[in-house]
Amino acid sequence: MDIKQVLVLGGAGFLGSHVADALSKVGYAVRIFDRVYSPYKRPDQEMIVGDILDAKAVDYAVEGCQAVYNFAAIADLNDALHKPMDTVHINILGNVHVMEACRHHQVARYVYASTIYVYSREGSFYRCSKQAAENYIEEYQRVYNLDYTILRYGSLYGARSDESNGLYRIVSSALETRQVRYQGSPEALREYIHVDDAARASVVALGDEFRNESIVLTGQEPMRVHDLLKMLAEIMGLPEDAVQFVDSNYVGHYTRTPYAYQPKLGRKYIPPMHIDLGQGLLQLINEIKDRMEVC
């Protein structure tokens, strides 16, 4: 089946809005579904305001689409930690609502936004919900032949992020206090990926070679958070002693990117070109500055 019309659930959010734009840029007809009207909606995109827990609204949005992306979720680890019931309803039941609609309308590809936390020991209720959702997706393919692609995203950063994003919180706080603070271990490792790179890779994932595959989308190389913070301080013109690590029992967060404990391997996709981390940080700093000036 040729894919022409694509639905992006959660398309008003940080990653979802970038993926919607990336799809439009390569010629797909894009329909966005979210609880709020997207401030990033392009003139050539369709918008439906609705809730993923409303099965009828989801079914209406899916009708006529050949591919469906699902970014609608409680995605912040701390938020999920304190809202386990909401996390179950939105991240698991909401996912099943979408797959039922996809099955009903014979969607050719279901693309699900998961996480590298999915088979880690960390990630708390967020990880539990994503693991359950992945299991449902695989079973829907086995029972109903609903083809899928699962995208396991790493540490995203970039424009349109907000307080739920780790790097956004660090940069925003640094601009206000002139101190680069991080709650966690100085030895923490991350594989940061710019949201634009992740969005382009998410479009590539519609290819036949990614059908019924789990794909890992992270940065090029692991980087110590301490080194990242020193880079950030240098870009902002702050002294090295402005970098501070705050001891805290940060429940659910990992020290290293959790590739261990995965019973099903995910293929890692590395974009042929990617945004330089320093340039990406500079872009993020400037965007947050502009927001502060508006406020």
C-alpha positions as CSV (number, residue, x, y, z in Angstrom):
1,M,0.0,0.0,0.0
2,D,1.3,3.4,-0.9
3,I,1.5,5.8,2.1
4,K,0.1,9.2,1.3
5,Q,-1.9,10.4,4.3
6,V,-0.2,10.2,7.7
7,L,-1.6,10.8,11.2
8,V,0.6,12.1,14.0
9,L,-0.9,11.7,17.4
10,G,0.7,14.1,19.9
11,G,1.7,16.2,16.9
12,A,1.5,19.5,18.9
13,G,4.3,18.4,21.2
14,F,8.1,18.6,21.2
15,L,9.0,15.6,19.1
16,G,5.7,15.1,17.4
17,S,5.6,18.5,15.9
18,H,9.1,18.1,14.4
19,V,8.1,14.7,12.9
20,A,4.9,16.2,11.5
21,D,7.1,18.9,9.8
22,A,9.6,16.4,8.5
23,L,6.8,14.3,7.0
24,S,5.3,17.4,5.3
25,K,8.6,18.4,3.9
26,V,9.0,15.2,2.0
27,G,5.5,15.3,0.5
28,Y,3.2,13.4,2.9
29,A,-0.3,14.7,3.7
30,V,-0.1,15.2,7.4
31,R,-3.0,15.2,9.9
32,I,-2.2,16.2,13.5
33,F,-4.2,14.9,16.5
34,D,-3.6,16.4,20.0
35,R,-5.5,17.7,23.0
36,V,-4.5,21.3,22.1
37,Y,-4.2,23.1,18.8
38,S,-0.6,22.9,17.6
39,P,1.2,26.3,17.6
40,Y,3.5,24.8,15.0
41,K,0.9,23.6,12.5
42,R,1.8,24.4,8.9
43,P,-0.8,25.7,6.4
44,D,-0.6,22.4,4.5
45,Q,-1.4,20.3,7.6
46,E,-4.8,19.2,9.0
47,M,-5.5,19.6,12.7
48,I,-7.9,17.6,14.9
49,V,-8.2,18.5,18.6
50,G,-9.1,15.4,20.7
51,D,-8.0,13.1,23.4
52,I,-6.3,9.7,22.9
53,L,-8.6,8.2,25.6
54,D,-11.6,9.0,23.4
55,A,-11.8,5.9,21.2
56,K,-14.4,7.5,18.8
57,A,-12.3,10.6,18.3
58,V,-9.2,8.4,17.7
59,D,-11.1,6.3,15.2
60,Y,-12.3,9.4,13.3
61,A,-8.7,10.8,13.2
62,V,-7.3,7.5,11.9
63,E,-9.8,7.1,9.1
64,G,-8.2,7.6,5.6
65,C,-4.6,7.4,6.9
66,Q,-2.2,4.7,5.7
67,A,0.4,5.3,8.4
68,V,-0.1,6.4,12.0
69,Y,2.6,7.8,14.4
70,N,1.9,7.8,18.2
71,F,3.7,10.3,20.3
72,A,0.8,10.9,22.7
73,A,2.0,9.9,26.1
74,I,3.0,10.9,29.6
75,A,6.7,11.1,28.7
76,D,8.3,12.8,31.7
77,L,9.8,10.3,34.1
78,N,9.1,12.3,37.2
79,D,5.5,13.0,36.1
80,A,4.9,9.2,35.5
81,L,6.5,8.4,38.8
82,H,3.8,10.4,40.7
83,K,0.9,9.5,38.3
84,P,1.0,5.7,37.8
85,M,-2.7,5.4,37.1
86,D,-2.7,8.3,34.5
87,T,0.4,6.6,32.9
88,V,-1.4,3.3,32.5
89,H,-4.5,5.0,31.0
90,I,-2.7,7.2,28.5
91,N,0.4,5.2,27.7
92,I,-1.2,1.7,27.6
93,L,-5.0,2.0,27.1
94,G,-4.5,5.0,24.8
95,N,-2.1,3.0,22.7
96,V,-4.7,0.2,22.4
97,H,-7.3,2.7,21.3
98,V,-5.0,3.7,18.5
99,M,-4.2,0.2,17.4
100,E,-7.9,-0.8,17.4
101,A,-8.5,2.2,15.1
102,C,-5.6,1.2,12.9
103,R,-6.9,-2.4,12.7
104,H,-10.4,-1.2,11.8
105,H,-9.1,1.1,9.0
106,Q,-6.5,-1.3,7.8
107,V,-3.5,1.0,8.4
108,A,-0.4,-0.1,6.6
109,R,2.1,0.9,9.3
110,Y,1.9,1.9,13.0
111,V,4.9,3.8,14.2
112,Y,5.2,3.9,18.0
113,A,7.4,6.3,20.0
114,S,9.1,4.2,22.7
115,T,12.3,4.7,24.7
116,I,15.7,3.2,25.4
117,Y,14.4,2.7,28.9
118,V,12.0,0.0,27.7
119,Y,14.0,-3.0,28.9
120,S,16.1,-1.2,31.5
121,R,15.9,-1.7,35.3
122,E,15.3,2.1,35.5
123,G,12.6,4.3,34.1
124,S,10.0,3.4,36.8
125,F,6.3,3.5,35.7
126,Y,7.2,5.2,32.4
127,R,9.4,2.3,31.5
128,C,6.7,-0.2,32.6
129,S,4.1,1.5,30.4
130,K,6.3,1.5,27.4
131,Q,7.3,-2.1,27.8
132,A,3.6,-3.1,28.1
133,A,2.8,-1.0,25.0
134,E,5.5,-2.7,23.0
135,N,4.2,-6.1,24.0
136,Y,0.7,-5.1,22.8
137,I,2.1,-3.8,19.5
138,E,3.9,-7.1,18.8
139,E,0.9,-9.1,19.7
140,Y,-1.4,-7.0,17.5
141,Q,1.0,-7.7,14.6
142,R,0.9,-11.5,15.3
143,V,-2.9,-11.7,15.8
144,Y,-4.2,-9.0,13.4
145,N,-1.2,-8.5,11.0
146,L,-0.9,-4.8,12.0
147,D,2.6,-3.9,10.8
148,Y,4.6,-1.6,13.0
149,T,7.9,0.2,13.6
150,I,8.9,0.8,17.2
151,L,11.3,3.8,17.6
152,R,13.3,3.8,20.9
153,Y,14.4,7.3,21.4
154,G,17.3,8.4,23.6
155,S,18.1,11.8,25.1
156,L,16.4,14.3,22.8
157,Y,17.1,18.1,22.9
158,G,16.4,21.1,20.7
159,A,13.8,23.7,19.8
160,R,10.2,23.5,21.1
161,S,11.3,21.6,24.2
162,D,9.9,22.6,27.6
163,E,10.4,21.9,31.3
164,S,9.8,18.2,30.8
165,N,13.1,18.0,28.9
166,G,16.3,17.6,30.9
167,L,18.6,19.8,28.8
168,Y,15.9,22.5,28.6
169,R,15.7,22.6,32.4
170,I,19.5,22.8,32.7
171,V,19.9,25.6,30.1
172,S,16.9,27.6,31.5
173,S,18.2,27.4,35.0
174,A,21.7,28.4,33.9
175,L,20.4,31.5,32.1
176,E,18.7,32.6,35.3
177,T,21.3,31.7,37.9
178,R,24.6,31.7,35.9
179,Q,25.2,28.2,37.4
180,V,25.1,25.0,35.4
181,R,23.5,22.5,37.8
182,Y,22.7,18.8,37.3
183,Q,20.9,16.5,39.6
184,G,22.6,13.2,39.4
185,S,26.0,11.5,39.0
186,P,29.1,13.2,37.5
187,E,29.7,9.8,35.8
188,A,26.3,9.8,34.0
189,L,26.5,9.0,30.3
190,R,24.1,10.0,27.6
191,E,23.8,9.7,23.8
192,Y,22.2,13.1,22.9
193,I,20.3,13.4,19.7
194,H,19.0,16.6,18.2
195,V,15.3,16.6,17.7
196,D,15.7,17.5,14.0
197,D,17.9,14.4,13.4
198,A,15.4,12.2,15.3
199,A,12.5,13.6,13.2
200,R,14.2,12.9,9.9
201,A,15.1,9.4,11.1
202,S,11.5,8.9,12.1
203,V,10.4,9.5,8.6
204,V,13.1,7.2,7.1
205,A,11.6,4.5,9.4
206,L,8.6,4.2,7.2
207,G,10.8,2.3,4.7
208,D,10.1,-1.3,4.1
209,E,13.3,-2.4,5.7
210,F,12.0,-1.1,9.1
211,R,8.7,-3.0,9.0
212,N,8.1,-4.9,12.2
213,E,11.4,-3.8,13.6
214,S,12.5,-2.0,16.8
215,I,14.9,0.9,16.0
216,V,17.2,2.7,18.5
217,L,17.5,6.4,17.8
218,T,20.2,8.0,19.9
219,G,23.3,10.2,19.4
220,Q,26.5,9.2,17.6
221,E,28.6,8.5,20.7
222,P,28.1,8.3,24.4
223,M,29.1,11.5,26.2
224,R,29.6,12.2,29.9
225,V,27.1,14.6,31.2
226,H,30.0,16.4,33.0
227,D,31.7,17.1,29.6
228,L,28.4,18.3,28.1
229,L,27.9,20.7,31.0
230,K,31.5,22.1,30.6
231,M,30.7,22.6,26.9
232,L,27.5,24.4,27.9
233,A,29.3,26.6,30.4
234,E,32.0,27.5,27.7
235,I,29.3,28.4,25.2
236,M,27.5,30.7,27.7
237,G,30.8,32.3,28.8
238,L,30.7,30.9,32.3
239,P,33.7,29.7,34.3
240,E,34.3,25.9,34.8
241,D,33.4,26.2,38.5
242,A,29.9,27.2,37.5
243,V,29.3,23.5,36.8
244,Q,27.7,21.9,39.8
245,F,26.4,18.4,40.5
246,V,23.7,18.2,43.1
247,D,23.4,14.9,45.1
248,S,19.9,13.5,44.9
249,N,18.2,10.2,44.9
250,Y,16.8,10.6,41.4
251,V,14.4,7.7,41.4
252,G,14.0,6.0,38.0
253,H,16.8,7.8,36.1
254,Y,19.8,5.9,34.7
255,T,23.5,6.6,34.9
256,R,24.4,5.0,31.6
257,T,22.3,4.5,28.5
258,P,20.5,1.2,29.3
259,Y,21.3,-1.2,26.6
260,A,21.6,-4.1,29.0
261,Y,18.5,-6.2,29.9
262,Q,16.9,-6.0,26.5
263,P,15.4,-9.4,25.6
264,K,14.6,-8.2,22.1
265,L,17.4,-6.4,20.3
266,G,16.8,-3.0,18.7
267,R,18.7,-2.1,15.5
268,K,20.4,1.3,15.9
269,Y,19.8,3.7,13.0
270,I,22.5,6.5,12.6
271,P,21.5,9.3,10.3
272,P,24.2,9.9,7.5
273,M,24.4,13.6,8.6
274,H,23.6,15.0,12.0
275,I,23.5,18.4,13.8
276,D,26.6,19.3,15.7
277,L,26.0,19.2,19.5
278,G,27.6,22.6,20.1
279,Q,25.5,24.2,17.4
280,G,22.4,22.4,18.7
281,L,23.1,23.7,22.3
282,L,23.6,27.3,20.9
283,Q,20.2,27.0,19.1
284,L,18.5,25.9,22.3
285,I,20.1,28.7,24.4
286,N,19.0,31.3,22.0
287,E,15.5,30.0,21.8
288,I,15.1,30.0,25.6
289,K,16.6,33.5,25.8
290,D,14.0,34.7,23.3
291,R,11.2,33.1,25.4
292,M,12.5,34.8,28.5
293,E,12.5,38.2,26.8
294,V,8.9,37.7,25.6
295,C,7.8,36.9,29.2
